[in-house]
Amino acid sequence: MKRLDVRNVAIIAHVDHGKTTLVNEMLKQGGIFRDNQVVSDRVMDSGDLERERGITILAKNTSAFYNNVKINVVDTPGHADFGGEVERVLKMVNGVLVLVDACEGPMPQTRFVMQKALELNHKLIVVVNKIDRPDARLSEVQDEILELLFDLNASEEQLESPIIFCSGRNGTATNDLSVEGKDLTPLFEKIVNYFEPQEVDEEGPFQMLVSSIDYNEYVGRIGIGRIERGKVKVNDNVAVCNYNITGKQTNGKLVSIYQIEGLNRVAVEDAKAGDIVCISGLENISIGDTVCAPEKVEPVPFVKISEPTVEMNFSVNDSPFAGKEGKFVTTRHLRDRLFKEMLKDVSLRVEETDSADSYRVCGRGEMHLSILIETMRRAGYEFQVGAPKVMYKEENGVILEPMERLVVDVPEDKTGTVFSSMGVRKGELLQMENVGSRIRLEFKVPARGLFGYKSQFLTDTRGEGVFNTIFYGYEEYKGEIERRTTGSLVAFETGEAVTYGLFNAQGRGQLFIGAGTNVYEGMIVGVSPKAEDISVNVCKKKHLTNTRASGSDDALRLETPKIMSLEEAMEFINDDEMLEVTPKNLRLRKKTLDTETRLKRKAKGLE
């Protein structure tokens, strides 16, 4: 039987190609909002961090209506670090909109998400977005899309995927560039007519794959997924099993069922095959589990999520300022939160270490882990993290390391600095091409070689460069890469930084703090241009004398300190350093705070 009244669609694209803006317009024109309702931009990016950074972090479900057909839309992240989100939601849908920027064309993440969709044999509709840009390259971009489909061994049907031209910002679409679009009707028509109605078995025993997890204080965990087979009602008894974990089976009862309409979850009494639903009442349900009728326990195969490539140590804050600024500061708080995050985020791994106060957290990239740190920090957690490290593998006695495909777009006169930086970082040029007045360079580079490079890249290109990475694979270890050529300015005593002490310290390097900042011994207060660390006393006050010579008490002028963002601080720290994270402050510090002990350990080669 075919479900003619439902289409399940995912929107996939590279970061910043306009997915969330297009979904906004689809909701407006799909009858979800009242005519007089004020709707914010990018209404799907509901998290504070998502709105601030202009990126989607979590996949979101919504729906619009067109000619009595419910179109369930999943808006997915475009950033490589959140690829785990994209991989699992593709199991919920039976058609994919591939969004491509009319100027930039297909980018690394476009390749990644398109490959995942092709592997699942999904039908594609290619949406060329931002056609109103003055620098749009419409015919070239169409050729680039076709080339990419050839590269990814697309089937004949997928090679002939229809192309729709859109302006997400204006809410218009057209099949033919010679005809100006008035609204998104051509896009809705194509979704309804090109994506075939899902073939479902409504009479078979109930079966549903959980592709996403949400959490609510009142009902506990909520499983989100598409019903593969059968029907389900509130209070039905069900069994939970998992394709990848043999022997896992628990029984439970469904307390509530919700369907998604627009931005709201609406409680329903029953649902049937083809519907995307949210269910509650199953205590330990997790992503990848299959919920099914007890009389036929049959797990659905679940896509294996790509492994994490970067790890960091999260530990309880033990600095002299510990416990002063955070709400959750103990080992128990930290452990509970990290393991709770792992239930929602399939790409995250959390492992216990030899120390009871420290946990090994593995993710898909620096940004993935920095979002986790920032989220916890805003929730009132206080903790400290070590320097990010890549995760090596060993095969047949050979050490392998993760490699990244780096794609940069730079003005012609800035290519020299990129090549010299890549030489130091063991990067290998894969491709070089002209894109308008700019040059696009593709490199294969060790993941550890990119730590700290983004901020340097933006400085080298004076903010004009575009920087994108995607996981490339594992290759043989490429040899030593110098992580940092600078040393740290380390506070020599605990107290309050004063102008006189800072004035003397700024001659040694660039400061990270201003006057009035509380510091402790072992805290990093600046960066030194020399390779070794320098101890400085920023709390030193000027000795008073009984002489009043003219000019001796002129105001001391301090340079503006460099205030680091979370990502910059993570990239800056060395292996013997840590980052103290509290809701109010980010502080860089040495692992060993006592100056004398630290120097002795360094002399013995322990640090």
BADRENVEX-542748 format. One line per 4 residues: number of its first residue (from 0); their letters; for each residue y negated, z negated, x negated of C-alpha. Coordinates in steps of 0.001 Angstrom, whole numbers, plus 500000, padded with zeros to 6 digits. Layout:
NUM	A	Y:Z:X; ...;
This chain:
0	MKRL	500000:500000:500000; 496469:500802:498778; 493496:498411:499031; 490817:500865:500173;
4	DVRN	488214:498117:500665; 488102:496797:497065; 487342:498158:493575; 487578:495894:490508;
8	VAII	485313:497109:487699; 484290:495797:484261; 481103:496792:482456; 481634:497027:478691;
12	AHVD	479179:498001:475967; 477637:497141:472625; 475188:494256:472501; 471752:494996:474017;
16	HGKT	472679:498309:475659; 471602:497025:479082; 474766:495806:480886; 473241:492715:482487;
20	TLVN	470073:494548:483568; 472160:497275:485248; 474292:494663:487071; 471029:493091:488293;
24	EMLK	470022:496375:489936; 473528:496911:491355; 473287:493512:493056; 469820:494291:494440;
28	QGGI	470941:497640:495840; 474385:496346:496874; 472988:494146:499633; 473434:490808:497868;
32	FRDN	469808:489648:497959; 467465:489446:500949; 464674:492024:501011; 462030:489350:500391;
36	QVVS	464041:487341:497835; 462514:486844:494389; 465164:487732:491776; 464780:486867:488089;
40	DRVM	465535:489400:485343; 469121:489325:484022; 470173:486972:486817; 473775:486999:485507;
44	DSGD	472802:485330:482199; 472741:481880:483732; 473059:479748:480578; 469925:478540:478745;
48	LERE	471210:479950:475465; 471956:483317:477076; 468462:483584:478517; 466790:482483:475269;
52	RGIT	468721:484838:473003; 468928:487747:475445; 472712:488022:475020; 475692:487479:477312;
56	ILAK	478095:484863:475946; 480528:484306:478832; 481997:487011:481041; 480685:486641:484601;
60	NTSA	482139:487756:487929; 480024:489080:490781; 480311:491587:493588; 478238:494171:495456;
64	FYNN	478954:496151:498627; 478725:499919:499159; 479828:501622:502392; 482041:498650:503364;
68	VKIN	483761:498685:499974; 483539:495468:497966; 482918:496251:494287; 483942:493277:492129;
72	VVDT	481974:493590:488891; 482698:491716:485654; 479716:491624:483268; 481122:491149:479748;
76	PGHA	479564:490095:476418; 478609:492838:473976; 478598:490744:470820; 481627:491062:468521;
80	DFGG	482035:487279:468212; 482775:487041:471947; 485344:489875:471977; 487990:487450:473252;
84	EVER	486072:487303:476528; 486197:491105:476855; 489897:491428:476014; 491085:489059:478725;
88	VLKM	488817:490166:481588; 490031:493758:481218; 493340:492529:482685; 491502:491734:485955;
92	VNGV	490128:495224:486596; 491403:498733:487268; 488369:500695:486089; 485749:500415:483363;
96	LVLV	482086:501442:483116; 481313:502172:479447; 477590:501742:478902; 475945:503587:475996;
100	DACE	472294:503441:474909; 470641:506886:475192; 469014:506434:471791; 471486:504407:469698;
104	GPMP	474641:506108:470979; 478098:504537:470552; 477964:501501:468223; 480691:499318:466602;
108	QTRF	481263:497141:469665; 481404:500241:471901; 484354:501427:469809; 486046:498003:470002;
112	VMQK	485752:497523:473775; 486562:501162:474527; 489730:500929:472419; 490851:497846:474391;
116	ALEL	490232:499666:477696; 492140:502787:476544; 495102:500648:475421; 495353:499337:479011;
120	NHKL	495163:502960:480356; 492030:502206:482379; 489997:505035:483849; 486497:505270:482360;
124	IVVV	483109:506229:483739; 480627:506738:480899; 477135:505515:481782; 474362:506746:479468;
128	NKID	471704:504076:479997; 467975:503862:479133; 467402:507606:479674; 463709:506786:480226;
132	RPDA	463320:505856:476533; 460928:508257:474749; 463361:508531:471804; 466465:509246:473954;
136	RLSE	468954:511726:472363; 470912:512716:475471; 472862:515783:474319; 473700:514270:470892;
140	VQDE	474860:510999:472474; 477204:512905:474836; 478778:514635:471811; 479111:511288:469980;
144	ILEL	480907:509761:473005; 483368:512666:473096; 483982:512336:469339; 484669:508616:469758;
148	LFDL	487181:509290:472568; 488970:511828:470297; 488986:509259:467454; 490595:506666:469729;
152	NASE	493366:509069:470875; 492222:509094:474498; 494410:510906:477031; 493292:514239:478514;
156	EQLE	492149:512512:481690; 490140:509969:479685; 488555:512756:477607; 487274:514282:480853;
160	SPII	485711:510995:482020; 482621:511621:484180; 479174:510869:482741; 476373:509271:484793;
164	FCSG	472785:509041:483494; 471030:505775:484338; 467896:503780:483874; 469022:500199:484468;
168	RNGT	465458:498921:484341; 464265:501325:487044; 467489:501086:489067; 468085:504865:489159;
172	ATND	471094:507089:488410; 471802:510824:488434; 474750:513146:487773; 472457:515937:486595;
176	LSVE	469547:515475:484197; 467577:518230:485964; 467512:516070:489110; 465585:512811:488916;
180	GKDL	467475:509783:490252; 466046:507774:493153; 468489:504831:493218; 471997:503886:492043;
184	TPLF	473822:505765:494839; 475377:508345:492402; 476833:505439:490387; 478209:503641:493476;
188	EKIV	479666:506941:494779; 481392:507621:491460; 482848:504077:491295; 484254:504309:494827;
192	NYFE	485566:507882:494541; 486687:508130:490896; 488389:504743:490527; 491487:504984:492687;
196	PQEV	492173:502218:495209; 494541:499683:493742; 498220:500054:494674; 499318:496592:495786;
200	DEEG	502380:494872:497183; 501051:492515:499865; 504480:491540:501157; 506049:490524:497811;
204	PFQM	506134:486964:496417; 502714:485692:495248; 501745:486333:491604; 498380:485962:489819;
208	LVSS	497349:486031:486132; 494642:483530:485127; 492121:485480:483028; 489300:482955:482966;
212	IDYN	488799:479206:483342; 485910:477220:484752; 485534:473454:485042; 484043:471305:487765;
216	EYVG	483671:467513:487696; 484887:467227:491307; 487926:469541:491410; 488808:469768:487695;
220	RIGI	489910:473095:486257; 489378:476300:488219; 491549:479328:487427; 489987:482775:487942;
224	GRIE	492019:485965:488135; 493223:488908:490179; 496125:488526:492587; 498776:490958:491314;
228	RGKV	501173:490648:494243; 501622:488983:497627; 499390:486644:499636; 498289:483046:499169;
232	KVND	496890:480319:501428; 495237:476937:500838; 497849:474147:500416; 500565:476602:499289;
236	NVAV	503048:475253:496743; 503044:477322:493536; 504671:477412:490092; 502758:477939:486834;
240	CNYN	504383:479723:483863; 503256:481614:480738; 504514:484894:479233; 503900:483783:475631;
244	ITGK	505220:480192:475986; 508898:480136:476903; 510014:477136:478905; 506532:476302:480208;
248	QTNG	506752:475743:483950; 504960:473264:486206; 504641:473007:489951; 501543:472241:492017;
252	KLVS	499616:472815:495230; 496483:474933:495735; 493660:472707:496999; 491059:475453:497492;
256	IYQI	490587:479214:497153; 487224:480920:496589; 486170:484551:496580; 483062:485770:494771;
260	EGLN	480304:487313:496860; 477230:488204:494848; 476418:485162:492748; 478146:482655:495042;
264	RVAV	481676:481380:495429; 482701:481374:499076; 485616:479194:500203; 488355:481149:502031;
268	EDAK	491607:480095:503697; 493715:482919:502255; 493607:485942:499932; 495861:488912:499179;
272	AGDI	496861:491260:496355; 493886:493027:494726; 491395:490216:495362; 489707:488404:492465;
276	VCIS	489819:484712:493369; 489076:481247:491979; 491730:478584:492639; 491678:474810:492113;
280	GLEN	494215:472001:492305; 496386:472859:489275; 495727:470209:486644; 496534:471768:483258;
284	ISIG	496085:475441:484070; 494830:477575:481164; 493980:481182:480320; 497075:483405:480171;
288	DTVC	499067:481344:482695; 500684:483059:485683; 500517:481307:489054; 503360:482457:491316;
292	APEK	505517:481645:494285; 508155:478975:493419; 510975:481201:494704; 510160:483952:492161;
296	VEPV	508783:482603:488872; 507817:485724:486920; 505086:485583:484235; 502667:488523:483795;
300	PFVK	502408:489865:480198; 499117:488677:478721; 497066:490523:476096; 497279:488806:472715;
304	ISEP	493794:487698:471729; 492629:488644:468225; 492929:485781:465760; 489885:483793:464525;
308	TVEM	488520:484742:461084; 486013:481957:460262; 486535:478200:460077; 484278:475153:459790;
312	NFSV	484895:471422:459573; 483351:469331:462368; 483173:465616:461632; 481557:462426:462888;
316	NDSP	478036:461904:461565; 478067:459340:458724; 474510:459741:457401; 472105:456751:457222;
320	FAGK	470479:458052:460439; 473799:458267:462352; 473749:457226:466004; 469967:457139:466347;
324	EGKF	469394:460405:468223; 472626:461396:469980; 474283:460240:473167; 477868:461079:472141;
328	VTTR	478512:459998:468560; 482099:458704:468218; 485307:460424:467089; 486676:460234:470638;
332	HLRD	483624:462008:472065; 483820:464757:469428; 487571:465269:469834; 487448:465408:473643;
336	RLFK	484618:467928:473667; 486193:470263:471084; 489569:470344:472830; 487834:470885:476176;
340	EMLK	485946:473873:474723; 489243:475366:473541; 490492:475445:477151; 487584:477675:478205;
344	DVSL	487300:479809:475058; 490436:481776:474166; 489118:482801:470721; 488574:479198:469586;
348	RVEE	491139:477099:467671; 490760:473356:467058; 493131:471525:464692; 493292:467937:463534;
352	TDSA	493002:467252:459781; 494189:464498:457406; 491008:462581:458250; 490811:460950:461689;
356	DSYR	487055:461724:461836; 487250:465445:461021; 488468:468555:462870; 489062:472125:461707;
360	VCGR	487410:474547:464135; 488200:478269:463855; 486289:481060:465601; 485609:484795:465599;
364	GEMH	482444:484624:463510; 479401:482633:462490; 477618:483365:465756; 480616:482268:467823;
368	LSIL	480623:478878:466046; 476818:478529:466066; 476788:478947:469880; 479400:476177:470125;
372	IETM	477321:473896:467862; 474099:474575:469797; 475811:474021:473163; 477206:470663:472018;
376	RRAG	473900:469661:470490; 472057:470304:473760; 474655:468272:475632; 473706:465195:473539;
380	YEFQ	476364:465337:470806; 475668:464183:467258; 477995:465329:464452; 478044:467146:461118;
384	VGAP	479583:470450:460009; 480651:471872:456656; 479959:475331:455255; 481656:478232:457097;
388	KVMY	484687:479690:455287; 486811:482741:455982; 490482:482355:456870; 492829:483986:454372;
392	KEEN	496356:485238:455072; 499290:485613:452716; 501771:488469:453056; 504541:489145:450494;
396	GVIL	502771:486919:447982; 499487:488864:448328; 496350:487066:449562; 494550:489002:452299;
400	EPME	491017:488403:453547; 489194:489503:456725; 486990:492581:456400; 484062:493565:458608;
404	RLVV	482711:496993:459489; 478951:496697:458960; 476695:499289:460606; 472994:499262:459746;
408	DVPE	470150:501517:460909; 467272:501478:458414; 464161:503544:457584; 464827:506045:454759;
412	DKTG	462810:504111:452169; 464838:500904:452729; 468314:502252:451894; 468061:501254:448188;
416	TVFS	467920:497502:448895; 470884:497756:451290; 473012:499585:448682; 472200:497048:445956;
420	SMGV	473014:494113:448292; 476307:495723:449308; 477199:496243:445627; 476912:492504:444983;
424	RKGE	478905:491723:448151; 481807:494127:447347; 480831:496468:450198; 482307:499972:450344;
428	LLQM	480391:502864:451947; 482346:504519:454775; 479749:506818:456313; 476114:507829:456042;
432	ENVG	474224:509943:458574; 470717:510714:459782; 469790:509390:463244; 466345:510728:464047;
436	SRIR	463941:509519:461354; 466320:506753:460242; 469527:506486:458249; 472716:504940:459658;
440	LEFK	474996:503420:457013; 478536:502150:457614; 480184:499790:455144; 483493:497990:454879;
444	VPAR	482667:494555:453455; 484508:491200:453069; 483526:488792:455882; 482552:486120:453329;
448	GLFG	480149:488620:451721; 478106:488673:454950; 477454:484907:455030; 473710:484530:454697;
452	YKSQ	473103:488283:454518; 471513:488859:457926; 468322:486931:457178; 468079:488597:453747;
456	FLTD	468629:492024:455361; 465768:491457:457817; 463520:490387:454921; 464566:493414:452791;
460	TRGE	463851:495852:455643; 460699:493983:456800; 462246:493434:460213; 462745:497172:460836;
464	GVFN	466503:497283:460222; 469223:497027:462901; 472313:495041:461860; 475747:495129:463583;
468	TIFY	479235:494001:462562; 482744:494262:464007; 486088:493007:462705; 487784:495723:460596;
472	GYEE	491117:494163:459598; 492728:492262:456735; 492796:493692:453194; 493693:492460:449735;
476	YKGE	491347:489817:448268; 488348:491564:446675; 487504:488988:443990; 484720:486452:443541;
480	IERR	481442:486895:445424; 478547:484667:444455; 477526:482870:447635; 474105:481556:446618;
484	TTGS	472017:481959:443484; 469596:479138:444327; 469907:475361:444049; 468762:472609:446380;
488	LVAF	465891:470134:446163; 467575:466802:446958; 465739:463649:448060; 466058:460850:445499;
492	ETGE	465328:457896:447782; 465238:456889:451454; 461907:456560:453255; 459112:458627:454755;
496	AVTY	457941:461815:453033; 454283:461548:451968; 451786:464201:450945; 451584:463085:447307;
500	GLFN	455371:463210:446820; 455677:466557:448629; 452815:468039:446589; 454670:467237:443368;
504	AQGR	457991:468527:444791; 456616:471859:446028; 456063:472915:442421; 459861:472920:442025;
508	GQLF	460635:475219:444971; 460108:475860:448682; 460172:472792:450971; 461954:472471:454335;
512	IGAG	460054:469371:455530; 456460:468246:456055; 454637:464931:455603; 455800:462132:457902;
516	TNVY	459439:463285:457992; 462020:460529:457556; 464404:461320:454705; 467393:459625:453075;
520	EGMI	468897:459772:449609; 471051:462896:449287; 469202:464826:452023; 468227:468416:451093;
524	VGVS	464463:468828:451442; 463984:472282:449943; 465391:475170:447914; 465010:475612:444162;
528	PKAE	464800:479110:442602; 467042:477849:439753; 470825:477746:440167; 471166:473969:439714;
532	DISV	470129:471205:442121; 466970:469194:441386; 466392:465607:442528; 462863:465044:443849;
536	NVCK	461058:461956:445138; 459163:463054:448251; 458423:459421:449195; 456417:458769:446018;
540	KKHL	452919:457398:446704; 449920:457747:444383; 449234:454628:442280; 445918:453042:443148;
544	TNTR	443378:452509:440336; 440003:450815:440272; 438364:454009:438990; 436591:456332:441381;
548	ASGS	435999:459507:439409; 434444:462402:441321; 437063:464922:442446; 440070:462695:441680;
552	DDAL	440743:462042:445368; 440366:465600:446656; 442758:466405:449510; 446105:467711:448301;
556	RLET	447044:471027:449856; 450653:471482:450985; 452287:474841:451579; 453808:475441:455022;
560	PKIM	457452:474278:454964; 460237:476692:455905; 461782:475514:459182; 465366:476765:459376;
564	SLEE	467162:477894:462527; 470742:476743:463115; 472215:480048:461846; 470021:480010:458734;
568	AMEF	471032:476412:457993; 474742:477289:458425; 474363:480240:456062; 472411:478197:453497;
572	INDD	474790:475273:452871; 477157:475354:449900; 480675:473926:449766; 479371:470542:448519;
576	EMLE	476793:470355:451326; 476832:469640:455060; 474649:470161:458107; 473835:467112:460218;
580	VTPK	473394:468189:463857; 471673:465953:466418; 469934:466754:469747; 466549:466350:468022;
584	NLRL	467057:467485:464412; 469014:469654:462006; 469262:468051:458550; 470817:469544:455441;
588	RKKT	472533:467016:453174; 474904:466639:450241; 478472:465500:450987; 478039:462726:448399;
592	LDTE	474681:461098:449155; 474390:458701:446195; 472665:460547:443323; 474484:458771:440480;
596	TRLK	477940:459187:442059; 477228:462841:442822; 476221:463607:439214; 479348:461870:437899;
600	RKAK	481574:463853:440278; 479848:467070:439250; 480362:466274:435549; 484094:465817:436248;
604	GLE	484211:469136:438152; 484968:467441:441471; 481951:469021:443201;
